[in-house]
Amino acid sequence: MPHTAEAALEDRDLVLERVIDVPAEKLYKCWTTPELMPQWFCPKPWTVSDVRMDVRTGGNTYLVMNGPNGERVPQPGVYLEVIPNRKIVFTDAFTETWKPSAKPFMVAIVTFEDLPGGKTLYRAVARHWTAEDKTAHEQMGFHEGWGIVADQLAALAATL
């Protein structure tokens, strides 16, 4: 089988896709409003704090994921592409604008596609630097965790 760029990405991508009964603009608002992030971004009992966002291509993003046993996991990054109500791409490859991180893990590609009836095709891709990172993320519970987060996102967006 020939090796293609597409095949190489398949062995590094984890994907969550679902139709959410909320317009894209409300999902985008949840993704881009610092005060809303703590309400949906982590599966409980984890929480989010210290949210700072400069939501624009090249802008910085930062939050801390807090675990039930006192864990604090800082999540610095940079937005690579922002198209309002359509797409957000960010990475941990940079800790702030163009300052490389010690160990890049992934690029997240989140898209929102309006569907008839006020629904949205929501797609979140975690594209990892290596196949090993993808496997590690899968073993951390990517599908369950990101699924719970999508449910929390949908529930919050429905109230906006």
HELIX and SHEET records of a PDB file:
HELIX    1   1 ALA A    5  GLU A   10  1                                   6    
HELIX    2   2 ALA A   24  THR A   32  1                                   9    
HELIX    3   3 MET A   37  GLN A   39  5                                   3    
HELIX    4   4 PRO A  116  GLY A  118  5                                   3    
HELIX    5   5 ALA A  131  GLN A  139  1                                   9    
HELIX    6   6 PHE A  142  ALA A  157  1                                  16    
SHEET    1   A 7 ASP A  13  ILE A  20  0                                        
SHEET    2   A 7 LYS A 119  HIS A 128 -1                                        
SHEET    3   A 7 MET A 106  LEU A 115 -1                                        
SHEET    4   A 7 LYS A  87  THR A  91 -1                                        
SHEET    5   A 7 ARG A  72  ILE A  83 -1                                        
SHEET    6   A 7 ASN A  60  ASN A  66 -1                                        
SHEET    7   A 7 THR A  47  MET A  53 -1                                        
SHEET    1   B 2 PHE A  94  GLU A  96  0                                        
SHEET    2   B 2 LYS A  99  PRO A 100 -1                                        
END                                                                             
